[in-house]
Amino acid sequence: MAIFFVLLAGLFATTANFCMRKSIDAGGSTRAYLLVQMTFSFFVMIALNPFRTGNFAWSWPTVYLGLIGGILFGLLMWGIGKALENGPPGLSFAFLNTASVIPAILMVLLFGPVYGHAYTLYNGIGSVLVVIGLFWAGWSLEENSNKARWFFFVIFILVMHALFLVYLQWWALLLKKGELPVSPLLTVAVDTMKLEWFMPAVLFVGALFQWVVYLTKESRIPNKAEMGYGFMGGITNGACTFFLILAPQVANIWENAMIFPIFSVSIILLCNVWAQLLYRERVNWWANGVCVLGLIVGTVAWNTFFVLEPVQNLSDSLYSFHFNQFFE
């Protein structure tokens, strides 16, 4: 189910990106579009949680945790804008999406299989192939006069994206801590009957960041194209965030390692499809194929053929395996 949710999130994110492209084509600015998009995303999230469930119970610990996630998300969005201002977009997004392979490794090192996070040889090989494909697809030969500034911001968004995704998986563990062994990293107390304001709190801070950026850079009311496409992008971005936050909460041990790489690659593939069909852009499908191969290697249940032993603690190697009786 988690893989289905991240594929839905990828589809919605692709649609939001397409709305941004159409807004820019109509003469709009990226800042105005993101302002409208994030504002409507916040209202969409309120409609999904808590109006959808009918549970309006308020919990300050839940809201505080949502605000922390929102700060990470807001910094990420700000950093993406700065990276795109200072360097090639393809390579900037390659750095951004590379962060999707980091959470699985960090969660294994911090928690391990007993908490539902394992990592095998095939997860590692698959992740490496995904990263190679992302950089191959995004590689640009364009000259960049702001290399040092751009490099700072791409490293910044890589770190912020990784931290945000790890935070979502930590939140998912926090909701299940009653079923898990005691951990010093899961000591925050949350009322599982009062969780509905976590997602709106994340997007509230994300929208607030966009308001600050917009009001300090521009002093006009968004035009019709920015409002219209921003509204549609807000609906799809809100749905994307909803499913992206939900996916780690339902993921099993083998899904946890690859759900975020699947999310990133699905966006790249779908965006490339509409870019080629509608804008006749040149797409490196070989690089996309390497990404897909990485997902296949990383997600197929290879334990049908091998018995995979996941990482147990920091002193273990990242993988170990032996042949099953299937080969005897």
N, C-alpha and C positions, 0 to 999 in steps of 0.2 A: 504493500500500500504506500510506503514512503516513496518508492521510486515513481509511482503514479502521481503522487502529490508534487514531486519536484519537476516532473515533466509538464504538469499543468502550470506550475510556477514559471517554467521556462517559456511556455507558450504565451502566457500573459505578459511576461517581461519583454518578449519579442514584439508583441503588439504595442506595448508602451513605447518601445524604441522606434517602431514604425510611425507612431503618432508624433514623436519628437521630430523625426525626419520630415514629415509632412508639414509640421508647424514651421520648421526652418525654411522649407521650400516656399512657404507662403509669405516669407519675409519676417518671421518671428525670431526672437532671440532665445537662446538656450536658457538663460536665467528666468525669463518670463514664463517659458513653458514649464520649467521645473517648479516654479512657485505655484502655478495653478495645479499642476499634477500632484505635488505633495500635499497641498491643501485638500484637494478632493480625495486623495488617498486616505487621509486621516478620517474624513467623514464616512468613506466606504468601510474602513475598519471598524468604526463604531457601529455601522449597520450589521456587519458580520459578527462582531463581538462588542457589546453585549445584546444588541437588539435581536439578533437571530436566535439566541438562546433564551432570551427573556430573563437572564440573570444579571441584575444591575448591582449586585452586592459590591461594596467598595472595600478595598484593602490597601492601606498605605504601603506595606512591604511589597506587594505586587506592583503597585504603581511606581515605587522607587526603582525596582528592578527594571521595569519597562523604560523608565527615563534614562537609566544607565545604558541600556541597549540603544535607545534613541540617540544618545550622545555619540556612541560609536558609529551608528548609521549616518548621523548628520555630518560627522567628520569625514566619513568615507565619501559621501556625496560631494562635499566641498573639495576634497582632495582630487576627485575625478575631474571636476571642472578645472582645477588648476593644472592638472597633468595635461588635459586636452588643450589648454591655452598655450602650453609651453613645448609641446612635442607631438610626434605622430600618433594619431588616434589608434591605429591598428596595434602598434607595439604597446601603447598605454593599456589597452584592454587586455592584451596578452599578459602583462604583469598583473592586472586586476584579477583575471580569471585563474591565474596560477595559484592564487591564494586558496582556491577551492580544494587543493590536495593537502593542505597543511593541517586542517582541523582533525582529520582522522589520525594523523601521527601524534599530534599533541594530546588528543583524548586517550589514546592508547598508553602514552607515557604517563599521563596524570592519573588514569583510572584503571584501564586494562579490561580484559574479557569478563571479569566478574561483574562489571558494571555495564556490560553490553558493547564494549569497544575492543575489537580485535584487528590485527593487521597481518596479512600473509605476504608471501613472496609475490603472488599474483596481483594483490592490491598495489604493491610497490611498483611492479613492472607496468601495470596499467596506468598508474599515476604519472610515471616518467613519460610514457608515450603520449598521454594527454598534454603534459607540459610542452613536449617537443612539438606536437601538432599546433598548440596555441601560438607558440613563438614563430613557427614556420608560417602559419597563416597571417600573423600580424606583422611579419618582418617588413621593414620599409627602408629603402635606400635614400630617402629624402634627407637633405642636409638640415641640421637643427642647430641654430645659433644659441639656444638656451639649454645645452645638454646638461650642465650641472644642476640647474634649477629643475629641469624636467625629471632628471634621475632622482632627485630628492623626493619629488611628489609621487613618482611611480612606486618607489620603495614605501612611501607613506601609505598609499592606498592598498598596496599588497599587505602591509601589516594590519591596517584598519579592517580590511575585508576578512582576513584570517581571524582576527580577534572577534569580529562580529559573528562569524559563523561558529566559532568555538563557544561564544556566549550563548547562542541558540541551543547548541547541544548540551551545554551545562544546565541551561534552564530546563530542558527536557529531562535530564537526570534529577534535577531538584524536585520535579513533580512526582517522580517515582521513588524518592529516597526512602519511603516507608517500606518498600519492597527490596531495598538494597542494603548491603553491609554499611556500617557506619564509616564515614569519611570526613576528615577535617575540611575538605573542600565542599561539603554539602551540609553545612551547619545552619544556613539561613532558613528561618522558619517562614513558610508560606501556607496560607489556608487554601487547600485545593478546591474549596467550594467558592472561592472568591478570586478567580483568575482572569475574568473577562476583560479587565482594563489593562492587561499587560500589553497586548498588541496595539491598542489605540495610543498608549503612552509612548511606545517606540516611534510611531509615525507622527505624533504630536511634536516631539523634539526634532524629527527630521524636517517637518514642515516649518518649524520655527527657524531652523538654520537657513532655509531657503528665503524666508521673509527677511532675515537680517542681511543676507548676501544681496538680495534684490534691492532693498531700500537704500543700501549703501552704494550701489553701483548705478541704479537707474531710478528715474523719478517720473514715471508715466504709468498709466493704466494699461494692462495687457490688451492687445488688439483682439479682434474677433477670432482670428485663426489660432492665436495662443490660448484663448479661452476655450474654444471648441475642441481643439486637439488636446489641450491640457485636461479638459474634463474627461474625455475618453481615455487618455493616458492615466488619469487618476483612478478611474474604475479598474483598469487592468493592472496597474501597479499595486493598488490596494489588494486585489485578489492574489497577485503574485506574492506579496509579502505574507499574506495570510497562509497560503499553502507552504511557503518556505519555512515559516515558523512552526507550522503544524507537522511537517515531515519528520524532523528529528524525534518528535514525541511518539510517533508510531513505528519508527524504524527498528528492525531487528538487528542482530549482531553483524550479519554480513552486509546489510544495507548501509549501516553507519559509515563504513569506510569509503563508499563511493557516491552517496546521494548528492553531495555538493559538486564533485566533478561532472556528474550527469547533468545537473542544473546548468553549469557553465557551458558545457559542450552543446546542449540543446539550444541555448540562446545563440551561440555562434552559428550553428547549422541553419536554424530557422531564419536568422537575420541575413545570412548569405543567400538563402533561397529567394527572399523578396528583393534583396539588393540586385541579384542577377536578373530575375524575371521582370522587375518593374523599372530598374535603373540601368540595366545592361552593364553592371559593374563586373570587372574581372574577379573571379573567385578561385582561390587555390584549393581545388577539391581534393588534391592529394593530401594536403595538410589536414583538411577536415577528415579524410579517411583515416589518418594516423590517430586523430582524437577518438574516432569511433572505435578503432581497433583497441585503443587503450581502455575504453569503457568495457568492451567485450572481455578483454583479458582480466580486468579488475573486478568484474561483477558476476561472471559466469560461476556457477557452483562447481569449481574444479575439484572439490572434495569428493565428487563422484568418482574421480580417478585417483586422487591423492588424498591422504589424510594430512590436513594442514594444522600445524600447531601454532596458534597466535602468540604474540608477544605477551609475556606474563608480567615483566617488570623492566626497570631501566637497565638492568644488567644483562638481560637477554639480547640476542641479536634480533634484528627486525623480522626475521622469519626462520622457520625450520620446517622441513617436510620429509616424509618418507613414503615409499610406495605402499599402496594398499594391497590387500590380498587379491584384488581384481587382476593384478599383473602376475600373480604367482601361478 
